[in-house]
Amino acid sequence: MAEVTQLLVAARQGDKKSAQQAFNLLYDDLRRMARSRLRQSQHFTLLDPTSLVHESIISRGSGIHTRRCHARVPHLSWGSWGA
């Protein structure tokens, strides 16, 4: 996990290669977590795990924390993923 932390620190400083490496390392885990959360959710959503991960990454990456994602799956947030 230290490798991921180092990659995220470098990515935050603008290193695009580190950002891509961190994404590649974390992507499958994020999809597994999203799949699990969607199964546990009692709220209807049209999102599949991949779409949920992508929407979360886009909103997180742009600095926009939209309510739209939380309206679909209210308990699924970056904070609940430990990010």
N, C-alpha and C positions, 0 to 999 in steps of 0.2 A: 504494500500500500504506500510505502514511502516513495516509490517510483511515481505513482500517480500524483501524489502531493507535489513532488518536484516538477512534474510536467504541468500541473495546473498553475503553479507559481510562475513558471516560464511563460505559459500561455497568457496569463493575466498581464504580463509585461510586454505582450505583443508578439511572442514567438508562435507563428502559425503552425509550424511543424510540430511543436510540443502540444498545441491544442488538438491537432489531428491525432497524434499518438494517444493522448488521454481519452479522446472520444472513442478510438478503436478499442482501447482497453476496457472502457466502462459500458459500452453500448449494449452488449449482451446482458450484463447484469441489470442495467436500467430497464430493458425490455422484460426481463423476468419479474422484476419488481412491479412494473406496470401491469403485467398480466395478473399477478397475484392480487394487486389492489383492485383491479377491475372485477375479478371474480368475487372478492369480498364485498364490493360495493352493492348497495341496495338501490342505487340510482341508475336509471336508464341512460346509456350513452351510446352514441354511434361510433365512438372511437375504438380502434383496436389498439393493442399495446404499442405497436410501432408508431401509429399516429399520435398517441398520447405522449410518447417520449419525444417525438419530433416537435410537437406543439410546445411542450415544456422547454425544450432546448431553445427554440426560437424566441419564446417570450422571455426566458431567462437571459439569453444572449443579447437581446435588444434592450434590456433594462426595463422592459414592460412586464409588469406582473398583472396579467389580465384576470378579470373575474370570470371570463368566459370558461376557462379551463376548470376553475373551481366550481362553477355552476354545474358542469357535467359530472364531475367527481369531486365533491367538496372536501373530502378528507385526504385527497392526493395532492400534496404540495411538495415543493423542494425541501421544505423544513422537515417533512415527515420522512424524506429519503436520506436525511442526514447531510444534505449538501448545504 
